[in-house]
Amino acid sequence: MKRKMRRRKLTAVQRLILALIFLHENWRTIGAAIGGGLMLIGAANLITADVALYVDYSVALKYLAKSWGLPKTTHQTVTATVGGQTYTSDFYAPQGSQITFSAKADAGYFVGIVSPNSATLTRDLAVTVTEAAEREDIEAGSRTVAKSDSSVSLKVPPKVYVVKMIANNATKFVRVEPQATLLVSVEHSFSGREYWEAELAYEAPPAPVTDPSTPPRPPVLPMPSSAAFARIFGFSDIMGSLVIEWSNEINAHAIDYDLTK
């Protein structure tokens, strides 16, 4: 005898369970359909709506930006410049930004040396600044190098951190170190003309003696070169004289070139 199969009505609980199973198995398809419909509705509204659409990217960029810190120092302020904005404390900037660093000393101090001067923010960056030196009065002085000289060696006086160089009516303020040596050589004088070529070498001051029983080694100056001089002025041929000066006012002046790096 055959028994006739009858459908059994599902209870409300069973229907809910089946609906949840269906949603679980097909959530991607259902989500895509709903999202596509919403996009079509939104597109229709944008096309027919007579309004201006503005997009503010500042919020998105803030999430892409990273917090950068400046070195802590006393008697001077380290400044970072990014995209025309200047910061003197921790700041946010997107990775890949171009940045420049500088420092300004407080009254009565000479500014330290910031390294590096500029960089691209792609990863953690080590920025250092030497201590600001207390300003002390120094005796002003100068040294002149002329075509008739073969070479002139100048020992930077104590407490002098900046010298002023004057050549061909151009003036440059150059960072140096006390007790360092500047050597200027006169080369390739042109017959019948006032021009001569300046070659420059810089020797850092000798390291302090840690063992009195060991005599200090005599300094060995690098070979002077016209390229080293041209990096300061943009030229090496000089008409007339090269003048090197130092004073309290010069010591406090912003520099154009740093020979200590």
C-alpha positions as CSV (number, residue, x, y, z in Angstrom):
1,M,0.0,0.0,0.0
2,K,1.4,3.4,-1.0
3,R,1.4,6.2,1.5
4,K,0.8,9.6,0.2
5,M,3.4,12.1,1.3
6,R,2.0,15.3,2.6
7,R,3.8,18.6,3.0
8,R,4.2,19.7,6.6
9,K,3.8,23.4,7.3
10,L,7.0,24.9,8.8
11,T,6.7,26.7,12.0
12,A,7.8,30.4,12.3
13,V,11.0,29.4,14.0
14,Q,11.9,26.9,11.3
15,R,11.2,29.6,8.6
16,L,13.5,32.0,10.4
17,I,16.3,29.5,10.6
18,L,16.0,28.7,6.9
19,A,16.1,32.4,6.1
20,L,19.2,32.9,8.1
21,I,20.9,30.0,6.4
22,F,20.0,31.4,3.0
23,L,21.4,34.8,3.9
24,H,24.6,33.3,5.2
25,E,25.2,31.3,2.0
26,N,24.3,34.1,-0.4
27,W,25.3,37.3,1.4
28,R,27.8,38.3,-1.3
29,T,25.2,38.1,-4.1
30,I,22.5,39.9,-2.0
31,G,25.0,42.6,-1.0
32,A,26.1,43.2,-4.5
33,A,22.5,43.5,-5.7
34,I,21.6,46.0,-3.0
35,G,24.8,48.0,-3.6
36,G,24.3,48.1,-7.3
37,G,20.7,49.3,-6.8
38,L,21.9,52.1,-4.4
39,M,24.5,53.2,-6.9
40,L,22.0,53.4,-9.7
41,I,19.7,55.5,-7.5
42,G,22.6,57.7,-6.4
43,A,23.7,58.2,-10.0
44,A,20.2,59.1,-11.1
45,N,20.0,61.7,-8.3
46,L,23.4,63.2,-9.2
47,I,22.4,63.4,-12.9
48,T,19.1,65.0,-12.2
49,A,19.9,67.1,-9.2
50,D,20.9,70.7,-9.9
51,V,23.5,71.1,-7.1
52,A,27.2,71.4,-6.9
53,L,29.2,68.5,-5.6
54,Y,32.2,69.2,-3.3
55,V,34.6,66.6,-2.1
56,D,36.7,67.4,1.0
57,Y,39.9,65.3,1.0
58,S,41.3,66.8,4.3
59,V,39.7,64.0,6.3
60,A,41.1,61.3,4.1
61,L,44.6,62.9,4.0
62,K,44.6,63.1,7.7
63,Y,44.4,59.3,7.9
64,L,47.3,59.0,5.4
65,A,49.4,61.5,7.3
66,K,51.9,60.5,10.0
67,S,53.0,62.3,13.1
68,W,56.6,63.6,12.9
69,G,58.6,64.9,15.9
70,L,61.3,67.6,16.0
71,P,64.4,67.2,18.2
72,K,64.3,68.8,21.6
73,T,67.0,71.4,22.3
74,T,67.6,74.4,24.5
75,H,68.4,78.0,23.7
76,Q,67.3,77.6,20.1
77,T,64.2,76.6,18.1
78,V,64.2,74.0,15.4
79,T,61.8,74.6,12.5
80,A,60.3,72.3,9.9
81,T,58.7,73.6,6.7
82,V,56.4,71.4,4.7
83,G,54.2,72.5,1.9
84,G,54.5,76.2,2.9
85,Q,53.6,75.5,6.5
86,T,56.1,76.0,9.3
87,Y,56.2,74.0,12.5
88,T,58.2,74.3,15.7
89,S,56.7,71.2,17.4
90,D,55.4,67.8,16.5
91,F,53.2,67.9,13.3
92,Y,51.3,65.8,10.8
93,A,52.4,65.5,7.2
94,P,51.7,62.9,4.5
95,Q,54.5,60.5,3.7
96,G,56.4,61.6,0.5
97,S,56.3,65.3,1.5
98,Q,59.4,67.4,1.0
99,I,60.6,69.0,4.2
100,T,63.3,71.5,5.1
101,F,64.8,72.1,8.6
102,S,66.4,75.2,10.1
103,A,67.2,76.5,13.6
104,K,67.2,79.9,15.2
105,A,69.1,80.7,18.4
106,D,67.8,82.6,21.4
107,A,69.3,86.0,22.2
108,G,72.8,85.6,23.5
109,Y,73.5,82.2,21.8
110,F,74.9,81.0,18.5
111,V,72.6,78.6,16.6
112,G,73.6,74.9,16.4
113,I,74.0,72.9,13.2
114,V,70.9,71.0,12.0
115,S,71.4,67.8,10.0
116,P,70.0,67.1,7.5
117,N,68.8,70.4,6.0
118,S,66.1,68.8,3.9
119,A,64.7,65.4,3.2
120,T,61.7,63.4,1.8
121,L,59.4,62.0,4.4
122,T,59.3,58.3,3.4
123,R,60.3,56.6,6.6
124,D,61.5,57.5,10.2
125,L,64.1,60.2,9.8
126,A,66.9,61.0,12.3
127,V,67.2,64.8,12.7
128,T,70.0,66.1,14.9
129,V,71.0,69.6,16.1
130,T,74.1,70.5,17.9
131,E,73.9,72.5,21.1
132,A,73.5,76.3,20.9
133,A,76.8,78.0,22.0
134,E,76.6,80.9,24.4
135,R,77.6,84.1,22.6
136,E,80.8,85.7,23.8
137,D,82.5,88.8,22.5
138,I,85.2,88.1,20.0
139,E,87.9,90.4,18.5
140,A,86.9,91.4,15.0
141,G,89.4,90.6,12.3
142,S,89.9,89.9,8.5
143,R,92.3,88.3,6.1
144,T,92.8,89.2,2.4
145,V,93.9,86.9,-0.4
146,A,95.2,88.6,-3.5
147,K,96.4,87.4,-6.9
148,S,100.0,88.0,-5.8
149,D,99.6,85.4,-3.0
150,S,100.4,81.7,-3.7
151,S,98.4,80.4,-0.8
152,V,97.0,81.7,2.5
153,S,96.3,79.5,5.5
154,L,93.9,80.9,8.1
155,K,93.3,79.4,11.5
156,V,89.8,80.2,12.6
157,P,90.0,82.3,15.8
158,P,88.4,80.9,19.0
159,K,84.7,81.5,19.4
160,V,84.2,82.2,15.7
161,Y,81.5,80.1,14.1
162,V,80.7,82.2,11.0
163,V,83.0,84.0,8.6
164,K,82.0,86.5,5.9
165,M,83.6,86.0,2.5
166,I,83.6,88.8,-0.1
167,A,84.6,88.2,-3.8
168,N,83.6,89.9,-7.0
169,N,81.1,92.1,-5.1
170,A,79.3,88.9,-3.8
171,T,79.0,88.2,-0.1
172,K,78.6,84.8,1.5
173,F,78.3,83.9,5.2
174,V,79.9,80.6,5.8
175,R,79.7,78.2,8.8
176,V,83.1,77.2,10.3
177,E,84.4,75.8,13.5
178,P,86.8,77.5,16.0
179,Q,90.4,76.4,15.5
180,A,89.6,74.9,12.1
181,T,91.9,75.8,9.1
182,L,91.0,77.5,5.9
183,L,93.5,77.2,3.1
184,V,93.0,79.3,-0.1
185,S,95.3,78.7,-3.0
186,V,95.8,81.1,-6.0
187,E,96.0,79.1,-9.2
188,H,95.9,79.7,-13.0
189,S,96.5,83.4,-13.1
190,F,95.6,84.8,-16.5
191,S,98.4,86.8,-18.1
192,G,97.4,90.4,-18.6
193,R,94.2,90.1,-16.7
194,E,93.1,90.6,-13.2
195,Y,91.4,87.2,-12.9
196,W,92.7,84.4,-10.8
197,E,91.2,81.1,-9.7
198,A,90.6,80.4,-6.0
199,E,91.0,76.9,-4.7
200,L,89.7,76.1,-1.2
201,A,90.3,73.5,1.5
202,Y,88.8,73.2,5.0
203,E,90.2,71.2,7.8
204,A,88.1,70.6,10.9
205,P,89.7,71.4,14.3
206,P,91.9,68.7,15.8
207,A,90.1,66.2,18.2
208,P,90.8,66.8,21.9
209,V,93.7,64.8,23.3
210,T,92.5,62.0,25.5
211,D,95.9,60.4,26.2
212,P,98.5,63.0,27.2
213,S,101.3,60.4,26.6
214,T,100.4,60.2,22.9
215,P,101.5,63.3,20.9
216,P,98.8,64.6,18.6
217,R,99.1,63.9,14.9
218,P,99.7,66.9,12.7
219,P,96.6,67.8,10.7
220,V,96.6,66.9,7.1
221,L,94.7,69.3,4.9
222,P,92.7,68.0,2.0
223,M,93.8,69.2,-1.4
224,P,92.4,72.6,-2.3
225,S,90.0,72.7,-5.2
226,S,88.2,75.3,-7.3
227,A,85.0,73.1,-7.0
228,A,85.0,73.6,-3.2
229,F,85.2,77.3,-3.6
230,A,82.6,77.4,-6.4
231,R,80.1,75.5,-4.1
232,I,80.1,78.6,-1.9
233,F,80.0,81.4,-4.5
234,G,78.9,79.7,-7.8
235,F,82.2,80.7,-9.4
236,S,85.9,80.4,-8.7
237,D,87.5,83.0,-11.0
238,I,88.1,86.2,-9.0
239,M,88.9,89.7,-10.1
240,G,90.6,91.6,-7.3
241,S,90.8,90.1,-3.9
242,L,89.0,87.6,-1.6
243,V,88.3,89.0,1.8
244,I,87.5,86.9,4.8
245,E,86.1,88.7,7.9
246,W,84.8,87.8,11.4
247,S,83.1,89.7,14.2
248,N,80.3,89.5,16.7
249,E,77.7,90.6,14.1
250,I,79.0,88.1,11.6
251,N,78.8,85.3,14.2
252,A,75.1,86.1,14.6
253,H,74.3,86.2,10.9
254,A,72.3,83.5,9.1
255,I,74.6,81.3,6.9
256,D,74.6,80.7,3.2
257,Y,76.9,77.7,3.2
258,D,78.1,75.2,5.8
259,L,81.8,74.0,5.6
260,T,81.4,71.8,8.7
261,K,79.4,69.1,6.7
